[in-house]
Amino acid sequence: MEKNSTKKLVLTLATIGIISALLLTFVYEWTTPYIQANQAEARKQAINEVLPDVAEVEEVEKNGNIFYEGYDAQGEQIGVAFQNSGGGYNGAIEIMIGVDPESDKIYKISVLNHQETPGLGARITESEFKSNFEDKPFGDYNVVKTPPSEEMQVQAIAGATISSESATRIIEDALEKINSAYGGGN
């Protein structure tokens, strides 16, 4: 009698496992296009945020990286957007950066994704932190805890120095990749 109940238990668990796996596969296949569409829309919004007056965007692959070249209504290139990521305090941080590779100048940055601490590291998404990079030249930045007194200084968020430094390093890495693909640099 005990062998019979063990067989029933194994059969029941196997059946539940197979049904669950099939259900998960179906849900994954059904939601994947929606997730990809949402990511594409978020990327488009971020590009529009970091490139001023962009009318058209062309996706270009250079050196194994994807760049988004932005053009104005007259077809003139106004800049390049690039998405880069790296480790933060609690996980990955994804940043879109818009630059003018001709003058080696950052237009703006946008934080697409992060797992930083709410109220602390998550403040990298606020304009107060992001404005640290607006109109800055390419180069190596120095994260400081006081208001910046030099052009290459970036003010850290109080209590979130690691997140501030991580975001800064991700931006510096992005600038290196942009320089490598488009030339220029200091």
Buried (B, 14 or more C-beta within 10 A) or exposed (E): EEEEEEEEEEEEEEEEEEEEEEEEEEEEEEEEEEEEEEEEEBBEEBBBBBBBEBBEBEEEEBEEBEBBBBBBEEEEBBBBBBBBBBEBBBEEBBBBBBBBBEEBBBBBBBBBBBEBBEEBBBBBBEEEBBEBBBEBEBEEBEBBEEEBEEEEBBBBBEEBBBBBBBBBBBBBBBBBBBBEBBEBEE
